[in-house]
Amino acid sequence: LLVAAIAFAVAHAGVEIAVRALNLWTGISRPLAAALAGIVLVFMVAPGGFAGAIWGSVAAGAIFVSAFALPLIVLALGGNPLPFPVWGDEALWQGAIAHLAGWNLLGKDPGGISVWLVVALAVGLAVLVPVVAPAFAAPDRRSARRAGIISLLWLALFGALIAATIAASAVALVEDSVGQKPDRLSSALYAASRNGVFSICGTERSTPIALRQVCQAQPGFKDNLRDSDLTPRRDFLLLNLPLLAGLGSAFSGLAAAALSALGLALAAIGFHACATALGHDAFHRVRDAEALTSRRLAITRLLLIVMIIASTASASSTAIDPRVPIGITLVLSIATIAPLVALVLWGRATALDALVVVVVGLVGTETAMILGGNTMSAAHLAGASLVGGALAFAAGIACSLARGGDREFGTAFVRNILHGKTEMPNWDRGA
């Protein structure tokens, strides 16, 4: 149930990302965007299962690299310096950071790094169920290790492309807007304002005349826009570099398609992990160990379709910040899944110790949140989940040491995991 909850939250975040991208770029309503996302997910995962989700992710990665690398390459070939440290213009990069901090898109302390956040992200992502699931498809240890290293390189490339795109968009937005009259901006900015992703003078109005009247009422305003009069959203800066730089709508459409594809890929992996946890693992191992493979597969696919419908129906009527469910999954993963994974390498551990880990992890995290003031800041949640995970692991070790019994199986299991050549996941009647 815990794995299913984590996987579903990740999947719903992916659906929200895809719906936002479609709604922002095409202008279609949220219900229609959610319906389109649901249809694609059903055909992406239900027939092909895990292979469909994996190859969908591969396609999403290719679209993403093309969509965000091509505009930067075109700008660089055109003689435009890119705001990026080391390989680009350092002064432009620092200017972009200043603009983003002024728009409050970097948080309260853009220059500081929270150690709690870094450690929590490292631990949480390392054991996040939908992310770890592909590791079980590796044929051997060497392939799994190679895939992990290559994944880190791809992640670094994705991060660099996102950072460079947002910085370049911030610079282009300032060049196009600051110093201009509020009724003399480009049509793309007015369209973005109508969509609610870019506000001018603290408001979102449909006509240039209305915007001019609102700006003139601002304290200290003198005909021309200032940096403080602009308030873009992160997704606006991520998707609209081609329009801000005058590269045309085709590049912008490709960027929106890439973000939608990444959201759908994340949702596909999450829904697959959730349906497998409930339809196969819970049903087969808890209720009916002799169930036919075809029966379990049918139940899993039915649950998969039901969850996709439920998620897209919710996304069609209610907009949420995708970071919220992802943050919840990271907290749960750090507090429970991480100590469970660590306990696998402790030969004395049994199922009872694992249950203790789950209970102590959840209770310890909630207690740490309450004692710390019950605030919802990212650093506070990260610290609370790390404390809960550490307490859970310690409780599992203590529980295993307090009980006697035969530990021969557990010792052999750990020895085979670390030094043996056997495949520890047991294949299950062809499933």
C-alpha positions in Angstrom: 0.0 0.0 0.0 2.9 2.4 0.8 4.5 1.7 -2.5 1.2 2.1 -4.3 0.6 5.5 -2.6 4.1 6.7 -3.5 3.8 5.6 -7.1 0.4 7.1 -7.6 1.5 10.5 -6.2 4.4 10.5 -8.7 2.1 9.5 -11.5 -0.4 12.3 -10.6 2.4 14.8 -10.6 3.3 13.6 -14.1 -0.3 14.0 -15.3 -0.4 17.6 -13.9 2.9 18.5 -15.7 1.5 17.2 -19.0 -1.9 18.9 -18.5 -0.2 22.2 -17.6 2.1 22.1 -20.7 -0.8 21.4 -23.0 -3.0 24.1 -21.4 -0.3 26.7 -21.5 0.9 26.3 -25.0 -2.2 25.2 -27.0 -4.8 27.1 -24.9 -7.1 24.1 -24.7 -9.2 23.7 -21.5 -7.9 21.6 -18.6 -10.6 19.0 -19.1 -9.7 18.4 -22.7 -6.0 18.4 -21.9 -6.5 15.9 -19.1 -8.6 13.7 -21.4 -5.9 13.7 -24.1 -3.3 12.8 -21.4 -5.4 9.9 -20.1 -6.0 8.5 -23.6 -2.3 8.6 -24.4 -1.4 6.9 -21.1 -3.9 4.1 -21.6 -2.5 3.2 -25.0 1.1 3.8 -23.7 1.0 1.4 -20.8 -2.0 -0.9 -20.9 -1.0 -2.9 -24.0 2.8 -2.9 -23.6 3.2 -2.8 -19.8 6.6 -2.0 -18.5 8.2 -2.1 -22.0 5.7 0.6 -23.2 6.5 2.8 -20.3 10.3 2.4 -20.8 10.2 3.1 -24.5 7.8 6.0 -23.9 10.4 7.5 -21.5 13.2 7.0 -24.1 11.1 8.9 -26.7 10.3 11.6 -24.2 14.0 12.0 -23.4 14.9 12.4 -27.1 12.1 15.0 -27.6 13.3 16.9 -24.5 16.9 17.1 -25.6 15.9 18.2 -29.1 13.4 20.8 -27.9 15.6 22.5 -25.4 19.0 22.1 -27.1 18.0 23.4 -30.6 16.9 26.9 -29.6 20.1 27.4 -27.6 22.2 26.1 -30.5 20.4 28.5 -32.9 20.9 31.4 -30.6 24.6 30.6 -30.2 25.2 30.1 -33.9 23.5 33.5 -34.5 26.1 35.2 -32.3 24.0 35.6 -29.2 26.0 34.9 -26.0 24.3 32.3 -23.7 23.8 33.1 -20.0 25.5 30.1 -18.5 28.6 29.8 -16.2 31.9 28.4 -17.6 30.8 27.8 -21.1 28.7 30.9 -21.6 28.6 34.6 -20.6 29.2 34.8 -16.8 27.9 38.3 -16.6 24.6 37.4 -18.3 24.3 34.4 -16.0 24.7 36.6 -12.9 22.2 39.1 -14.3 19.7 36.3 -15.0 20.1 35.0 -11.4 19.4 38.5 -10.1 16.2 38.8 -12.2 15.0 35.4 -11.1 15.7 36.2 -7.4 13.8 39.5 -7.8 10.8 37.6 -9.2 11.1 35.2 -6.3 11.6 32.2 -8.5 14.7 31.0 -6.6 13.3 31.1 -3.1 14.3 33.3 -0.3 18.0 32.5 -0.4 19.2 31.9 -4.0 22.8 31.9 -3.1 22.6 29.4 -0.2 22.5 25.7 -0.3 20.6 23.7 2.3 22.6 20.6 3.3 19.3 19.0 4.5 17.8 19.4 1.1 20.8 18.0 -0.8 21.0 14.9 1.4 17.2 14.4 1.4 17.1 14.6 -2.4 20.0 12.2 -2.8 18.4 9.7 -0.5 14.8 10.2 -1.7 15.6 9.9 -5.4 17.8 6.9 -4.8 14.9 4.9 -3.4 11.9 6.5 -5.2 9.8 3.6 -6.3 9.0 4.6 -10.0 12.6 5.6 -10.5 14.1 2.5 -9.0 11.7 0.1 -10.9 13.7 0.1 -14.2 16.7 -1.2 -12.3 15.0 -4.5 -11.9 14.9 -4.9 -15.7 18.7 -5.0 -15.9 20.0 -8.4 -16.9 23.0 -8.3 -14.5 25.0 -6.2 -12.0 27.2 -4.6 -14.7 24.3 -3.5 -16.8 22.6 -2.0 -13.7 25.7 -0.1 -12.7 26.3 1.2 -16.3 22.6 2.3 -16.5 22.9 4.2 -13.3 26.0 6.1 -14.4 24.5 6.9 -17.8 21.3 8.1 -16.0 23.3 10.5 -13.9 24.9 11.9 -17.1 21.5 12.4 -18.8 20.2 14.0 -15.6 23.1 16.5 -15.6 22.4 17.3 -19.3 18.7 17.8 -18.6 19.5 20.1 -15.7 22.0 22.1 -17.7 19.5 22.6 -20.5 16.7 23.6 -18.1 19.0 26.1 -16.3 20.3 27.6 -19.5 16.8 27.9 -21.0 15.3 29.6 -18.0 18.3 32.0 -17.7 18.1 32.9 -21.4 14.3 33.4 -21.2 14.8 35.7 -18.2 17.4 37.8 -20.1 15.2 37.9 -23.3 12.1 38.9 -21.2 14.0 41.8 -19.6 15.3 43.0 -22.9 11.9 42.8 -24.5 9.9 44.4 -21.6 11.9 46.6 -19.3 12.0 50.2 -20.5 9.0 49.6 -22.7 5.5 51.1 -22.4 3.0 48.6 -21.0 0.8 49.0 -24.1 3.7 48.5 -26.6 4.7 44.9 -25.7 4.7 41.9 -28.1 1.5 40.0 -28.6 3.1 36.8 -27.1 3.4 38.6 -23.7 -0.2 39.7 -23.8 -1.3 36.2 -24.7 0.8 34.8 -21.8 -0.8 37.3 -19.5 -4.2 36.2 -20.5 -3.3 32.6 -19.8 -2.3 33.5 -16.2 1.4 32.5 -16.5 2.8 36.0 -16.7 1.5 39.1 -14.8 2.4 42.7 -15.5 2.1 45.3 -12.7 0.6 42.6 -10.5 -2.4 41.9 -12.8 -3.4 39.8 -15.8 -5.4 41.8 -18.3 -6.5 41.1 -21.8 -5.9 44.5 -23.4 -2.8 46.7 -23.6 -4.9 49.8 -22.6 -6.1 48.1 -19.4 -2.6 47.1 -18.5 -1.4 50.7 -19.0 -4.0 52.0 -16.7 -3.1 49.4 -14.0 0.6 50.2 -14.3 0.1 53.9 -14.1 -1.6 53.4 -10.7 1.5 51.6 -9.3 3.7 53.6 -6.9 6.7 55.2 -8.6 5.7 54.1 -12.1 7.0 56.5 -14.8 5.6 55.5 -18.2 8.0 52.6 -18.8 8.0 49.1 -17.2 10.5 48.2 -14.5 12.0 44.8 -13.6 9.8 44.7 -10.5 6.7 45.2 -12.7 7.1 41.7 -14.3 6.1 38.5 -12.6 6.6 35.4 -14.8 6.1 31.8 -13.7 8.8 29.2 -14.0 6.9 27.2 -16.7 6.5 30.4 -18.7 10.3 30.9 -18.8 10.9 27.3 -19.6 8.5 27.0 -22.5 8.6 30.5 -24.1 12.3 31.1 -24.9 11.6 30.7 -28.7 8.9 33.3 -28.6 10.8 35.7 -26.4 13.9 35.3 -28.7 11.9 35.6 -31.9 12.6 32.0 -33.1 9.0 31.3 -34.0 6.1 29.2 -32.6 7.4 25.9 -34.0 10.3 25.8 -31.4 7.9 26.8 -28.7 5.5 24.0 -29.7 8.4 21.5 -29.6 9.3 22.7 -26.0 5.7 22.2 -24.9 5.6 18.8 -26.5 8.8 17.8 -24.6 7.4 18.9 -21.3 4.2 17.0 -22.0 6.1 13.9 -23.0 8.2 14.0 -19.8 5.1 14.3 -17.7 3.5 11.4 -19.5 6.6 9.3 -19.1 6.7 10.0 -15.4 3.0 9.2 -15.1 3.4 6.0 -17.1 6.1 4.6 -14.9 4.2 5.7 -11.8 0.9 4.2 -12.8 2.6 0.9 -13.8 4.4 0.7 -10.4 1.1 1.4 -8.6 -0.9 -1.1 -10.5 1.8 -3.8 -10.1 1.9 -3.2 -6.4 -1.8 -3.6 -6.0 -2.8 -5.9 -8.8 0.1 -8.3 -8.7 2.0 -8.0 -5.5 -0.8 -7.4 -3.0 -3.4 -9.7 -4.8 -1.0 -12.5 -5.6 1.2 -12.7 -2.5 -1.4 -11.7 0.1 -4.7 -13.1 -1.2 -4.2 -15.8 -3.8 -0.7 -17.3 -4.4 -2.1 -19.8 -6.9 -3.8 -17.3 -9.1 -3.2 -17.7 -12.8 -0.9 -15.2 -14.5 -3.6 -14.2 -16.9 -6.0 -13.4 -14.1 -3.4 -11.3 -12.2 -2.5 -9.5 -15.5 -6.2 -8.7 -16.1 -6.6 -7.3 -12.6 -3.5 -5.3 -12.9 -4.6 -3.8 -16.2 -8.0 -3.0 -14.9 -6.5 -1.2 -11.9 -4.1 0.7 -14.2 -7.0 2.0 -16.3 -9.1 2.9 -13.2 -6.2 4.9 -11.7 -5.5 6.7 -14.9 -9.1 7.7 -15.2 -9.2 8.8 -11.5 -6.0 10.9 -11.9 -7.0 12.6 -15.1 -10.5 13.3 -13.8 -9.0 15.0 -10.8 -6.5 17.0 -12.9 -9.4 18.1 -15.2 -11.1 20.0 -12.4 -8.4 20.7 -9.8 -5.0 22.3 -10.5 -2.2 21.5 -8.1 1.5 22.3 -7.9 3.3 19.2 -9.2 6.0 19.7 -6.6 3.6 18.9 -3.8 2.9 15.3 -4.6 6.6 14.8 -5.6 7.6 16.3 -2.2 5.2 13.9 -0.4 6.7 10.9 -2.3 10.2 12.0 -1.4 9.3 12.3 2.3 7.7 8.9 2.4 10.6 7.3 0.5 13.2 8.8 2.9 11.2 7.9 6.0 10.3 4.3 5.0 11.6 2.9 1.8 15.2 4.0 2.4 15.6 2.3 5.8 13.8 -0.8 4.4 16.3 -1.0 1.5 19.2 -0.6 4.0 17.7 -3.3 6.2 17.9 -5.7 3.3 21.6 -5.9 3.9 21.2 -6.8 7.6 21.1 -10.6 7.8 19.1 -10.7 11.1 16.2 -8.7 9.6 12.8 -10.3 9.2 9.3 -9.2 8.1 8.4 -8.1 11.6 11.5 -5.8 11.7 10.4 -4.3 8.3 6.9 -3.6 9.8 8.6 -1.8 12.7 10.6 0.3 10.3 7.5 1.4 8.4 5.6 2.4 11.6 8.5 4.1 13.3 9.5 5.9 10.0 6.0 7.4 9.6 5.5 8.3 13.3 9.1 9.6 13.7 8.7 11.9 10.7 5.4 13.3 11.9 6.8 13.8 15.4 9.9 15.6 14.0 7.6 17.9 11.9 5.5 18.8 15.0 8.5 19.4 17.3 10.1 21.5 14.6 7.1 23.8 14.4 5.1 21.9 11.8 6.1 24.3 9.1 5.9 23.2 5.5 9.2 24.5 4.2 11.2 22.2 2.0 14.3 22.2 4.3 12.1 21.4 7.4 10.4 18.5 5.6 13.7 17.2 4.4 15.2 17.3 7.9 12.1 15.7 9.5 12.1 12.8 6.9 15.8 12.2 7.4 15.3 12.0 11.2 12.3 9.7 10.8 14.3 7.4 8.4 17.2 7.2 10.8 15.0 6.4 13.7 13.2 3.8 11.6 16.5 2.1 10.6 17.7 2.1 14.2 14.4 0.6 15.4 14.6 -2.2 12.8 18.2 -3.1 13.9 17.2 -3.0 17.6 14.1 -5.1 17.0 16.1 -7.7 15.1 18.8 -7.9 17.9 16.2 -8.2 20.6 14.8 -11.5 19.2 16.5 -14.8 18.7 15.8 -17.4 16.1 17.5 -18.9 13.1 19.3 -16.3 10.9 20.8 -18.7 8.4 18.5 -17.8 5.5 19.0 -14.0 6.1 22.8 -14.4 6.2 22.8 -16.5 3.0 20.5 -13.9 1.3 22.9 -11.0 2.1 25.9 -13.0 1.1 24.4 -13.8 -2.3 23.3 -10.1 -2.8 26.9 -8.9 -2.1 29.1 -11.6 -3.4 27.0 -14.3 -5.2 26.0 -14.6 -8.8 22.4 -15.7 -8.3 19.5 -13.5 -9.3 17.8 -12.6 -6.0 14.4 -11.4 -7.3 12.4 -14.6 -7.8 10.7 -14.9 -11.1 7.1 -15.7 -10.6 5.5 -18.4 -12.9 6.3 -16.4 -16.0 4.7 -13.2 -14.8 
